[in-house]
Amino acid sequence: MTNTEIPILLVTSEFPPQPGGIGYHAYHLATFLERDGFELTVITDQRSLDGKQEATFDASCDFKIIRVKRERLIAKTYLTRIKQVIQNTSRKTIVIASGKFSLWVVAMQSQFKNCKTVAILHGTEVNFQNPILKKSIDFSIKRFDKLIAVSNFTKNLVAYLNLPITVIPNGIVFNYWNMDRANTALILKGSPILVTIGRISERKGQFKVVGYLPELIKYWPHIQYHCIGLDNEGGKLMELATTLGVCSHLTIHGPLPTNQLKDYLSKADIALMLSQNTYSGDVEGFGIAALEANALGIPVIGSKGSGLEDAIEDYKSGRLVDSSNFEEIKEAINEILKNRPVYKQNSVLWAKQHDWSKIIQQYLNVLE
């Protein structure tokens, strides 16, 4: 059977044009499977109210996308998702689930559909602290034919299930991130310039960085911390900076279009990802932003005890640190600044190893 005769259904909780690491992973997986000749259908949510953003984006894709509108009554949304999966599973040879609700829905259908089921595990969706939810997701995972984790960290979150799990790291389209940038006139304040990409939240670690700024300023008086992403905390990060007397060393840019994001990120000396594992079970399963920064030649400092351990090549593409240890963070910054040319070269090489043209081959091996 050729790839063109193998229909694949990808059920994902996130998908562009809305932000989210799971969504962009799903998009690139779908794109490269389609390029390899598979007949692909994606089922995902419509997050915007009128659906215009999604409609424009979907029209640019070479595969079929079915959007489920989010209803005010959430139960209605769930039922519609289930209905769409049932209707679109019957002739599919392979069904891939990515994201929390997707794992539940596909696992529920797999008992009576004659197809291979594959679950992609990212992190938070398999790390519920609520015992009932935890048991339900464990039950779902056990029903899949194949399991893929995006990092060894994520794999270890469900190690107690004693199931065979293949680790395939996240990837990027290297040439897209490594391409020349037009806006060479852009100047970012600060020396050194530290940047964090991602929504402002407890998990992403921006509050940790701001908490360290009073001490960092003693070593680098002109240091500037730039945050790019949605502010999910309603201004609390700037409030903290004001309380600590370091608000002049913090710049919050909000979300930026990807092309503009590349311009800003390329001006950084170091990308910081001091991700935290929260009490609710929210974790950093990998950290695609680390690879995106590396592709631009920007080394990354990231937290140990998270998926960043797979995303960062320690002492080469960046440094892995204990996010609660200021001395480790200070020394990591100092070392990178003193050895920038070497870190830049190694960062680009590391990112290139994670190009989707290479990552997709690992998925094909599993799907065979």
ABEGO torsion letter per residue (X at the ends): XBAAABBBBBBBABBOABBEAAAAAAAAAAAAAAAAGBBBBBBBBBABAAGAAAAAAAAABABBBBBBBBBABAAAAAAAAAAAAAAAAAABABBBBBEAAAAAAAAAAAAABBBBBBBBBAGAAAABABAAAAAAAAAAAAABABBBBABAAAAAAAAAAGBBBBBBBBBBBAAAAABBBABAABBBBEOBBBBBBEBBBAAAGAAAAAAAAAAAAAABAABBBBBBEBBAAGGAAAAAAAAAGAAAABBBAEBBBAAAAAAAAAABABBBBBBBBBAAGBBBABGAAAAAAAAAGBBBBBBBGBAAAAABBBGAAEBBBBAABAAAAAAAAAAAAAAAAAAAAAAAAAAAAABAAAAAAAAAAAAX
